[in-house]
């Protein structure tokens, strides 16, 4: 395991589990993040990292484009659904 893969704010698996518990029990976290995090716990860590890369690339780019065009808002419709 590389230093990058073990470097996190919590520093230990127990610390990360505490962060997960915090998110899952926090009343102001979105249902989407809670459901996604809970289901991710059952996934292979390798598959999860791959999925995170895909989500990060796609959602980060889409969000930046929406913000830059002033089309920000809850429930913005995909261009292919118009």
SEFIZA-3560 file (N, C-alpha, C; in Angstrom, 3 decimals):
REM SEFIZA-3560
<numar><xx>0.850</xx><yy>-1.184</yy><zz>0.000</zz><atom>N</atom></numar>
<numar><xx>0.000</xx><yy>0.000</yy><zz>0.000</zz><atom>CA</atom></numar>
<numar><xx>0.889</xx><yy>1.239</yy><zz>0.000</zz><atom>C</atom></numar>
<numar><xx>0.576</xx><yy>2.206</yy><zz>-0.832</zz><atom>N</atom></numar>
<numar><xx>1.395</xx><yy>3.407</yy><zz>-0.923</zz><atom>CA</atom></numar>
<numar><xx>1.009</xx><yy>4.414</yy><zz>0.143</zz><atom>C</atom></numar>
<numar><xx>1.888</xx><yy>5.375</yy><zz>0.366</zz><atom>N</atom></numar>
<numar><xx>1.600</xx><yy>6.429</yy><zz>1.338</zz><atom>CA</atom></numar>
<numar><xx>0.367</xx><yy>7.215</yy><zz>0.918</zz><atom>C</atom></numar>
<numar><xx>0.218</xx><yy>7.489</yy><zz>-0.386</zz><atom>N</atom></numar>
<numar><xx>-0.941</xx><yy>8.244</yy><zz>-0.868</zz><atom>CA</atom></numar>
<numar><xx>-2.245</xx><yy>7.541</yy><zz>-0.542</zz><atom>C</atom></numar>
<numar><xx>-2.264</xx><yy>6.214</yy><zz>-0.656</zz><atom>N</atom></numar>
<numar><xx>-3.503</xx><yy>5.487</yy><zz>-0.438</zz><atom>CA</atom></numar>
<numar><xx>-3.873</xx><yy>5.390</yy><zz>1.038</zz><atom>C</atom></numar>
<numar><xx>-2.923</xx><yy>5.584</yy><zz>1.936</zz><atom>N</atom></numar>
<numar><xx>-3.231</xx><yy>5.528</yy><zz>3.366</zz><atom>CA</atom></numar>
<numar><xx>-3.340</xx><yy>6.911</yy><zz>3.989</zz><atom>C</atom></numar>
<numar><xx>-3.011</xx><yy>7.950</yy><zz>3.238</zz><atom>N</atom></numar>
<numar><xx>-3.016</xx><yy>9.304</yy><zz>3.766</zz><atom>CA</atom></numar>
<numar><xx>-4.431</xx><yy>9.863</yy><zz>3.740</zz><atom>C</atom></numar>
<numar><xx>-5.016</xx><yy>10.073</yy><zz>4.906</zz><atom>N</atom></numar>
<numar><xx>-6.342</xx><yy>10.658</yy><zz>5.008</zz><atom>CA</atom></numar>
<numar><xx>-6.407</xx><yy>11.467</yy><zz>6.290</zz><atom>C</atom></numar>
<numar><xx>-7.436</xx><yy>12.278</yy><zz>6.401</zz><atom>N</atom></numar>
<numar><xx>-7.580</xx><yy>13.137</yy><zz>7.568</zz><atom>CA</atom></numar>
<numar><xx>-7.638</xx><yy>12.328</yy><zz>8.849</zz><atom>C</atom></numar>
<numar><xx>-8.299</xx><yy>11.199</yy><zz>8.815</zz><atom>N</atom></numar>
<numar><xx>-8.445</xx><yy>10.388</yy><zz>10.019</zz><atom>CA</atom></numar>
<numar><xx>-7.184</xx><yy>9.587</yy><zz>10.308</zz><atom>C</atom></numar>
<numar><xx>-6.466</xx><yy>9.174</yy><zz>9.277</zz><atom>N</atom></numar>
<numar><xx>-5.218</xx><yy>8.467</yy><zz>9.452</zz><atom>CA</atom></numar>
<numar><xx>-5.322</xx><yy>6.982</yy><zz>9.732</zz><atom>C</atom></numar>
<numar><xx>-6.485</xx><yy>6.504</yy><zz>10.140</zz><atom>N</atom></numar>
<numar><xx>-6.661</xx><yy>5.087</yy><zz>10.441</zz><atom>CA</atom></numar>
<numar><xx>-8.018</xx><yy>4.626</yy><zz>9.925</zz><atom>C</atom></numar>
<numar><xx>-8.152</xx><yy>3.318</yy><zz>9.756</zz><atom>N</atom></numar>
<numar><xx>-9.435</xx><yy>2.770</yy><zz>9.323</zz><atom>CA</atom></numar>
<numar><xx>-10.522</xx><yy>3.097</yy><zz>10.343</zz><atom>C</atom></numar>
<numar><xx>-10.178</xx><yy>3.023</yy><zz>11.604</zz><atom>N</atom></numar>
<numar><xx>-11.132</xx><yy>3.367</yy><zz>12.659</zz><atom>CA</atom></numar>
<numar><xx>-11.551</xx><yy>4.841</yy><zz>12.559</zz><atom>C</atom></numar>
<numar><xx>-10.598</xx><yy>5.701</yy><zz>12.255</zz><atom>N</atom></numar>
<numar><xx>-10.912</xx><yy>7.120</yy><zz>12.103</zz><atom>CA</atom></numar>
<numar><xx>-11.822</xx><yy>7.386</yy><zz>10.913</zz><atom>C</atom></numar>
<numar><xx>-11.569</xx><yy>6.659</yy><zz>9.820</zz><atom>N</atom></numar>
<numar><xx>-12.421</xx><yy>6.798</yy><zz>8.639</zz><atom>CA</atom></numar>
<numar><xx>-13.821</xx><yy>6.277</yy><zz>8.951</zz><atom>C</atom></numar>
<numar><xx>-13.898</xx><yy>5.167</yy><zz>9.670</zz><atom>N</atom></numar>
<numar><xx>-15.208</xx><yy>4.630</yy><zz>10.058</zz><atom>CA</atom></numar>
<numar><xx>-15.968</xx><yy>5.635</yy><zz>10.923</zz><atom>C</atom></numar>
<numar><xx>-15.257</xx><yy>6.360</yy><zz>11.775</zz><atom>N</atom></numar>
<numar><xx>-15.894</xx><yy>7.415</yy><zz>12.579</zz><atom>CA</atom></numar>
<numar><xx>-16.449</xx><yy>8.518</yy><zz>11.676</zz><atom>C</atom></numar>
<numar><xx>-15.698</xx><yy>8.881</yy><zz>10.629</zz><atom>N</atom></numar>
<numar><xx>-16.172</xx><yy>9.895</yy><zz>9.679</zz><atom>CA</atom></numar>
<numar><xx>-17.412</xx><yy>9.397</yy><zz>8.949</zz><atom>C</atom></numar>
<numar><xx>-17.414</xx><yy>8.129</yy><zz>8.555</zz><atom>N</atom></numar>
<numar><xx>-18.575</xx><yy>7.547</yy><zz>7.879</zz><atom>CA</atom></numar>
<numar><xx>-19.792</xx><yy>7.593</yy><zz>8.791</zz><atom>C</atom></numar>
<numar><xx>-19.608</xx><yy>7.188</yy><zz>10.042</zz><atom>N</atom></numar>
<numar><xx>-20.709</xx><yy>7.232</yy><zz>11.007</zz><atom>CA</atom></numar>
<numar><xx>-21.242</xx><yy>8.647</yy><zz>11.179</zz><atom>C</atom></numar>
<numar><xx>-20.337</xx><yy>9.629</yy><zz>11.195</zz><atom>N</atom></numar>
<numar><xx>-20.745</xx><yy>11.024</yy><zz>11.327</zz><atom>CA</atom></numar>
<numar><xx>-21.634</xx><yy>11.439</yy><zz>10.156</zz><atom>C</atom></numar>
<numar><xx>-21.193</xx><yy>11.132</yy><zz>8.940</zz><atom>N</atom></numar>
<numar><xx>-21.968</xx><yy>11.506</yy><zz>7.750</zz><atom>CA</atom></numar>
<numar><xx>-23.324</xx><yy>10.812</yy><zz>7.757</zz><atom>C</atom></numar>
<numar><xx>-23.329</xx><yy>9.516</yy><zz>8.047</zz><atom>N</atom></numar>
<numar><xx>-24.583</xx><yy>8.755</yy><zz>8.019</zz><atom>CA</atom></numar>
<numar><xx>-25.581</xx><yy>9.224</yy><zz>9.068</zz><atom>C</atom></numar>
<numar><xx>-25.099</xx><yy>9.754</yy><zz>10.176</zz><atom>N</atom></numar>
<numar><xx>-26.012</xx><yy>10.178</yy><zz>11.243</zz><atom>CA</atom></numar>
<numar><xx>-26.293</xx><yy>11.681</yy><zz>11.241</zz><atom>C</atom></numar>
<numar><xx>-25.607</xx><yy>12.434</yy><zz>10.397</zz><atom>N</atom></numar>
<numar><xx>-25.770</xx><yy>13.890</yy><zz>10.394</zz><atom>CA</atom></numar>
<numar><xx>-27.093</xx><yy>14.278</yy><zz>9.733</zz><atom>C</atom></numar>
<numar><xx>-27.915</xx><yy>15.063</yy><zz>10.413</zz><atom>N</atom></numar>
<numar><xx>-29.239</xx><yy>15.403</yy><zz>9.868</zz><atom>CA</atom></numar>
<numar><xx>-29.204</xx><yy>16.328</yy><zz>8.647</zz><atom>C</atom></numar>
<numar><xx>-28.090</xx><yy>17.001</yy><zz>8.413</zz><atom>N</atom></numar>
<numar><xx>-28.034</xx><yy>17.941</yy><zz>7.295</zz><atom>CA</atom></numar>
<numar><xx>-27.281</xx><yy>17.400</yy><zz>6.078</zz><atom>C</atom></numar>
<numar><xx>-26.864</xx><yy>16.150</yy><zz>6.140</zz><atom>N</atom></numar>
<numar><xx>-26.264</xx><yy>15.533</yy><zz>4.961</zz><atom>CA</atom></numar>
<numar><xx>-27.400</xx><yy>15.054</yy><zz>4.059</zz><atom>C</atom></numar>
<numar><xx>-27.174</xx><yy>15.119</yy><zz>2.757</zz><atom>N</atom></numar>
<numar><xx>-28.228</xx><yy>14.736</yy><zz>1.821</zz><atom>CA</atom></numar>
<numar><xx>-28.495</xx><yy>13.237</yy><zz>1.865</zz><atom>C</atom></numar>
<numar><xx>-29.732</xx><yy>12.884</yy><zz>1.543</zz><atom>N</atom></numar>
<numar><xx>-30.090</xx><yy>11.468</yy><zz>1.458</zz><atom>CA</atom></numar>
<numar><xx>-29.240</xx><yy>10.766</yy><zz>0.414</zz><atom>C</atom></numar>
<numar><xx>-28.934</xx><yy>11.472</yy><zz>-0.686</zz><atom>N</atom></numar>
<numar><xx>-28.134</xx><yy>10.891</yy><zz>-1.760</zz><atom>CA</atom></numar>
<numar><xx>-26.765</xx><yy>10.476</yy><zz>-1.247</zz><atom>C</atom></numar>
<numar><xx>-26.086</xx><yy>11.351</yy><zz>-0.513</zz><atom>N</atom></numar>
<numar><xx>-24.745</xx><yy>11.012</yy><zz>-0.041</zz><atom>CA</atom></numar>
<numar><xx>-24.809</xx><yy>9.898</yy><zz>1.001</zz><atom>C</atom></numar>
<numar><xx>-25.828</xx><yy>9.907</yy><zz>1.842</zz><atom>N</atom></numar>
<numar><xx>-25.963</xx><yy>8.850</yy><zz>2.849</zz><atom>CA</atom></numar>
<numar><xx>-26.212</xx><yy>7.495</yy><zz>2.189</zz><atom>C</atom></numar>
<numar><xx>-27.108</xx><yy>7.436</yy><zz>1.205</zz><atom>N</atom></numar>
<numar><xx>-27.414</xx><yy>6.185</yy><zz>0.517</zz><atom>CA</atom></numar>
<numar><xx>-26.205</xx><yy>5.688</yy><zz>-0.269</zz><atom>C</atom></numar>
<numar><xx>-25.524</xx><yy>6.605</yy><zz>-0.935</zz><atom>N</atom></numar>
<numar><xx>-24.358</xx><yy>6.241</yy><zz>-1.731</zz><atom>CA</atom></numar>
<numar><xx>-23.235</xx><yy>5.727</yy><zz>-0.844</zz><atom>C</atom></numar>
<numar><xx>-22.983</xx><yy>6.426</yy><zz>0.248</zz><atom>N</atom></numar>
<numar><xx>-21.935</xx><yy>6.002</yy><zz>1.169</zz><atom>CA</atom></numar>
<numar><xx>-22.259</xx><yy>4.644</yy><zz>1.788</zz><atom>C</atom></numar>
<numar><xx>-23.489</xx><yy>4.467</yy><zz>2.216</zz><atom>N</atom></numar>
<numar><xx>-23.882</xx><yy>3.188</yy><zz>2.818</zz><atom>CA</atom></numar>
<numar><xx>-23.731</xx><yy>2.040</yy><zz>1.825</zz><atom>C</atom></numar>
<numar><xx>-24.141</xx><yy>2.238</yy><zz>0.585</zz><atom>N</atom></numar>
<numar><xx>-24.026</xx><yy>1.154</yy><zz>-0.399</zz><atom>CA</atom></numar>
<numar><xx>-22.572</xx><yy>0.930</yy><zz>-0.813</zz><atom>C</atom></numar>
<numar><xx>-21.752</xx><yy>1.964</yy><zz>-0.761</zz><atom>N</atom></numar>
<numar><xx>-20.344</xx><yy>1.835</yy><zz>-1.138</zz><atom>CA</atom></numar>
<numar><xx>-19.566</xx><yy>0.959</yy><zz>-0.167</zz><atom>C</atom></numar>
<numar><xx>-20.031</xx><yy>0.883</yy><zz>1.058</zz><atom>N</atom></numar>
<numar><xx>-19.324</xx><yy>0.084</yy><zz>2.064</zz><atom>CA</atom></numar>
<numar><xx>-19.283</xx><yy>-1.398</yy><zz>1.704</zz><atom>C</atom></numar>
<numar><xx>-20.218</xx><yy>-1.847</yy><zz>0.876</zz><atom>N</atom></numar>
<numar><xx>-20.269</xx><yy>-3.250</yy><zz>0.471</zz><atom>CA</atom></numar>
<numar><xx>-19.448</xx><yy>-3.527</yy><zz>-0.788</zz><atom>C</atom></numar>
<numar><xx>-18.876</xx><yy>-2.498</yy><zz>-1.380</zz><atom>N</atom></numar>
<numar><xx>-18.141</xx><yy>-2.649</yy><zz>-2.641</zz><atom>CA</atom></numar>
<numar><xx>-16.674</xx><yy>-2.986</yy><zz>-2.412</zz><atom>C</atom></numar>
<numar><xx>-16.090</xx><yy>-3.580</yy><zz>-3.420</zz><atom>N</atom></numar>
<numar><xx>-14.647</xx><yy>-3.809</yy><zz>-3.425</zz><atom>CA</atom></numar>
<numar><xx>-13.946</xx><yy>-2.450</yy><zz>-3.421</zz><atom>C</atom></numar>
<numar><xx>-12.905</xx><yy>-2.264</yy><zz>-2.621</zz><atom>N</atom></numar>
<numar><xx>-12.211</xx><yy>-0.976</yy><zz>-2.599</zz><atom>CA</atom></numar>
<numar><xx>-11.628</xx><yy>-0.592</yy><zz>-3.959</zz><atom>C</atom></numar>
<numar><xx>-11.203</xx><yy>-1.566</yy><zz>-4.730</zz><atom>N</atom></numar>
<numar><xx>-10.647</xx><yy>-1.267</yy><zz>-6.054</zz><atom>CA</atom></numar>
<numar><xx>-11.748</xx><yy>-0.784</yy><zz>-6.995</zz><atom>C</atom></numar>
<numar><xx>-12.871</xx><yy>-1.494</yy><zz>-7.016</zz><atom>N</atom></numar>
<numar><xx>-13.997</xx><yy>-1.062</yy><zz>-7.851</zz><atom>CA</atom></numar>
<numar><xx>-14.498</xx><yy>0.309</yy><zz>-7.399</zz><atom>C</atom></numar>
<numar><xx>-14.527</xx><yy>0.522</yy><zz>-6.107</zz><atom>N</atom></numar>
<numar><xx>-14.993</xx><yy>1.791</yy><zz>-5.566</zz><atom>CA</atom></numar>
<numar><xx>-14.101</xx><yy>2.945</yy><zz>-6.008</zz><atom>C</atom></numar>
<numar><xx>-12.792</xx><yy>2.759</yy><zz>-5.940</zz><atom>N</atom></numar>
<numar><xx>-11.881</xx><yy>3.820</yy><zz>-6.386</zz><atom>CA</atom></numar>
<numar><xx>-12.063</xx><yy>4.114</yy><zz>-7.874</zz><atom>C</atom></numar>
<numar><xx>-12.261</xx><yy>3.071</yy><zz>-8.678</zz><atom>N</atom></numar>
<numar><xx>-12.503</xx><yy>3.277</yy><zz>-10.108</zz><atom>CA</atom></numar>
<numar><xx>-13.804</xx><yy>4.061</yy><zz>-10.329</zz><atom>C</atom></numar>
<numar><xx>-14.857</xx><yy>3.667</yy><zz>-9.626</zz><atom>N</atom></numar>
<numar><xx>-16.140</xx><yy>4.369</yy><zz>-9.753</zz><atom>CA</atom></numar>
<numar><xx>-16.031</xx><yy>5.818</yy><zz>-9.301</zz><atom>C</atom></numar>
<numar><xx>-15.280</xx><yy>6.049</yy><zz>-8.228</zz><atom>N</atom></numar>
<numar><xx>-15.093</xx><yy>7.419</yy><zz>-7.740</zz><atom>CA</atom></numar>
<numar><xx>-14.403</xx><yy>8.296</yy><zz>-8.783</zz><atom>C</atom></numar>
<numar><xx>-13.433</xx><yy>7.731</yy><zz>-9.479</zz><atom>N</atom></numar>
<numar><xx>-12.743</xx><yy>8.491</yy><zz>-10.533</zz><atom>CA</atom></numar>
<numar><xx>-13.707</xx><yy>8.881</yy><zz>-11.646</zz><atom>C</atom></numar>
<numar><xx>-14.559</xx><yy>7.940</yy><zz>-12.046</zz><atom>N</atom></numar>
<numar><xx>-15.533</xx><yy>8.222</yy><zz>-13.100</zz><atom>CA</atom></numar>
<numar><xx>-16.506</xx><yy>9.311</yy><zz>-12.640</zz><atom>C</atom></numar>
<numar><xx>-17.076</xx><yy>9.131</yy><zz>-11.448</zz><atom>N</atom></numar>
<numar><xx>-18.006</xx><yy>10.131</yy><zz>-10.918</zz><atom>CA</atom></numar>
<numar><xx>-17.345</xx><yy>11.493</yy><zz>-10.765</zz><atom>C</atom></numar>
<numar><xx>-16.141</xx><yy>11.505</yy><zz>-10.242</zz><atom>N</atom></numar>
<numar><xx>-15.429</xx><yy>12.757</yy><zz>-10.044</zz><atom>CA</atom></numar>
<numar><xx>-15.251</xx><yy>13.504</yy><zz>-11.367</zz><atom>C</atom></numar>
<numar><xx>-14.783</xx><yy>12.799</yy><zz>-12.374</zz><atom>N</atom></numar>
<numar><xx>-14.534</xx><yy>13.438</yy><zz>-13.666</zz><atom>CA</atom></numar>
<numar><xx>-15.828</xx><yy>13.975</yy><zz>-14.290</zz><atom>C</atom></numar>
<numar><xx>-16.838</xx><yy>13.149</yy><zz>-14.331</zz><atom>N</atom></numar>
<numar><xx>-18.087</xx><yy>13.530</yy><zz>-14.988</zz><atom>CA</atom></numar>
<numar><xx>-18.827</xx><yy>14.619</yy><zz>-14.213</zz><atom>C</atom></numar>
<numar><xx>-19.031</xx><yy>14.413</yy><zz>-12.922</zz><atom>N</atom></numar>
<numar><xx>-19.828</xx><yy>15.361</yy><zz>-12.143</zz><atom>CA</atom></numar>
<numar><xx>-19.102</xx><yy>16.675</yy><zz>-11.898</zz><atom>C</atom></numar>
<numar><xx>-17.780</xx><yy>16.618</yy><zz>-11.715</zz><atom>N</atom></numar>
<numar><xx>-17.012</xx><yy>17.851</yy><zz>-11.534</zz><atom>CA</atom></numar>
<numar><xx>-17.071</xx><yy>18.710</yy><zz>-12.805</zz><atom>C</atom></numar>
<numar><xx>-16.893</xx><yy>18.073</yy><zz>-13.961</zz><atom>N</atom></numar>
<numar><xx>-16.945</xx><yy>18.803</yy><zz>-15.230</zz><atom>CA</atom></numar>
<numar><xx>-18.338</xx><yy>19.368</yy><zz>-15.476</zz><atom>C</atom></numar>
<numar><xx>-19.372</xx><yy>18.557</yy><zz>-15.272</zz><atom>N</atom></numar>
<numar><xx>-20.746</xx><yy>19.019</yy><zz>-15.494</zz><atom>CA</atom></numar>
<numar><xx>-21.096</xx><yy>20.169</yy><zz>-14.556</zz><atom>C</atom></numar>
<numar><xx>-20.724</xx><yy>20.043</yy><zz>-13.299</zz><atom>N</atom></numar>
<numar><xx>-21.026</xx><yy>21.096</yy><zz>-12.326</zz><atom>CA</atom></numar>
<numar><xx>-20.320</xx><yy>22.397</yy><zz>-12.686</zz><atom>C</atom></numar>
<numar><xx>-19.064</xx><yy>22.304</yy><zz>-13.076</zz><atom>N</atom></numar>
<numar><xx>-18.319</xx><yy>23.505</yy><zz>-13.467</zz><atom>CA</atom></numar>
<numar><xx>-18.957</xx><yy>24.175</yy><zz>-14.682</zz><atom>C</atom></numar>
<numar><xx>-19.380</xx><yy>23.378</yy><zz>-15.657</zz><atom>N</atom></numar>
<numar><xx>-20.040</xx><yy>23.939</yy><zz>-16.836</zz><atom>CA</atom></numar>
<numar><xx>-21.351</xx><yy>24.619</yy><zz>-16.470</zz><atom>C</atom></numar>
<numar><xx>-22.140</xx><yy>23.993</yy><zz>-15.603</zz><atom>N</atom></numar>
<numar><xx>-23.403</xx><yy>24.597</yy><zz>-15.177</zz><atom>CA</atom></numar>
<numar><xx>-23.172</xx><yy>25.901</yy><zz>-14.418</zz><atom>C</atom></numar>
<numar><xx>-22.177</xx><yy>25.907</yy><zz>-13.558</zz><atom>N</atom></numar>
<numar><xx>-21.862</xx><yy>27.128</yy><zz>-12.806</zz><atom>CA</atom></numar>
<numar><xx>-21.368</xx><yy>28.222</yy><zz>-13.749</zz><atom>C</atom></numar>
<numar><xx>-20.480</xx><yy>27.862</yy><zz>-14.662</zz><atom>N</atom></numar>
<numar><xx>-19.904</xx><yy>28.857</yy><zz>-15.577</zz><atom>CA</atom></numar>
<numar><xx>-20.923</xx><yy>29.439</yy><zz>-16.547</zz><atom>C</atom></numar>
<numar><xx>-21.982</xx><yy>28.692</yy><zz>-16.838</zz><atom>N</atom></numar>
<numar><xx>-23.004</xx><yy>29.192</yy><zz>-17.757</zz><atom>CA</atom></numar>
<numar><xx>-24.175</xx><yy>29.824</yy><zz>-17.013</zz><atom>C</atom></numar>
<numar><xx>-24.099</xx><yy>29.828</yy><zz>-15.692</zz><atom>N</atom></numar>
<numar><xx>-25.169</xx><yy>30.418</yy><zz>-14.898</zz><atom>CA</atom></numar>
<numar><xx>-26.402</xx><yy>29.548</yy><zz>-14.807</zz><atom>C</atom></numar>
<numar><xx>-26.281</xx><yy>28.286</yy><zz>-15.151</zz><atom>N</atom></numar>
<numar><xx>-27.426</xx><yy>27.377</yy><zz>-15.151</zz><atom>CA</atom></numar>
<numar><xx>-27.481</xx><yy>26.565</yy><zz>-13.868</zz><atom>C</atom></numar>
<numar><xx>-27.096</xx><yy>27.184</yy><zz>-12.762</zz><atom>N</atom></numar>
<numar><xx>-27.095</xx><yy>26.435</yy><zz>-11.501</zz><atom>CA</atom></numar>
<numar><xx>-28.490</xx><yy>26.429</yy><zz>-10.903</zz><atom>C</atom></numar>
<numar><xx>-28.798</xx><yy>25.354</yy><zz>-10.261</zz><atom>N</atom></numar>
<numar><xx>-30.088</xx><yy>25.212</yy><zz>-9.610</zz><atom>CA</atom></numar>
<numar><xx>-30.341</xx><yy>23.765</yy><zz>-9.285</zz><atom>C</atom></numar>
<numar><xx>-31.259</xx><yy>23.526</yy><zz>-8.420</zz><atom>N</atom></numar>
<numar><xx>-31.582</xx><yy>22.163</yy><zz>-8.034</zz><atom>CA</atom></numar>
<numar><xx>-32.338</xx><yy>21.484</yy><zz>-9.173</zz><atom>C</atom></numar>
<numar><xx>-31.938</xx><yy>20.277</yy><zz>-9.485</zz><atom>N</atom></numar>
<numar><xx>-32.650</xx><yy>19.488</yy><zz>-10.488</zz><atom>CA</atom></numar>
<numar><xx>-32.472</xx><yy>19.992</yy><zz>-11.912</zz><atom>C</atom></numar>
<numar><xx>-31.295</xx><yy>20.466</yy><zz>-12.255</zz><atom>N</atom></numar>
<numar><xx>-31.049</xx><yy>20.927</yy><zz>-13.624</zz><atom>CA</atom></numar>
<numar><xx>-31.196</xx><yy>19.741</yy><zz>-14.560</zz><atom>C</atom></numar>
<numar><xx>-32.002</xx><yy>19.923</yy><zz>-15.603</zz><atom>N</atom></numar>
<numar><xx>-32.299</xx><yy>18.846</yy><zz>-16.552</zz><atom>CA</atom></numar>
<numar><xx>-31.120</xx><yy>18.631</yy><zz>-17.471</zz><atom>C</atom></numar>
<numar><xx>-30.841</xx><yy>17.350</yy><zz>-17.769</zz><atom>N</atom></numar>
<numar><xx>-29.775</xx><yy>17.030</yy><zz>-18.714</zz><atom>CA</atom></numar>
<numar><xx>-30.144</xx><yy>17.548</yy><zz>-20.086</zz><atom>C</atom></numar>
<numar><xx>-29.127</xx><yy>17.954</yy><zz>-20.847</zz><atom>N</atom></numar>
<numar><xx>-29.342</xx><yy>18.481</yy><zz>-22.193</zz><atom>CA</atom></numar>
<numar><xx>-30.060</xx><yy>17.470</yy><zz>-23.076</zz><atom>C</atom></numar>
<numar><xx>-29.792</xx><yy>16.171</yy><zz>-22.896</zz><atom>N</atom></numar>
<numar><xx>-30.424</xx><yy>15.146</yy><zz>-23.728</zz><atom>CA</atom></numar>
<numar><xx>-31.885</xx><yy>14.928</yy><zz>-23.372</zz><atom>C</atom></numar>
<numar><xx>-32.366</xx><yy>15.494</yy><zz>-22.268</zz><atom>N</atom></numar>
<numar><xx>-33.769</xx><yy>15.341</yy><zz>-21.864</zz><atom>CA</atom></numar>
<numar><xx>-34.627</xx><yy>16.517</yy><zz>-22.305</zz><atom>C</atom></numar>
<numar><xx>-34.018</xx><yy>17.523</yy><zz>-22.906</zz><atom>N</atom></numar>
<numar><xx>-34.787</xx><yy>18.706</yy><zz>-23.339</zz><atom>CA</atom></numar>
<numar><xx>-35.558</xx><yy>18.420</yy><zz>-24.596</zz><atom>C</atom></numar>
//
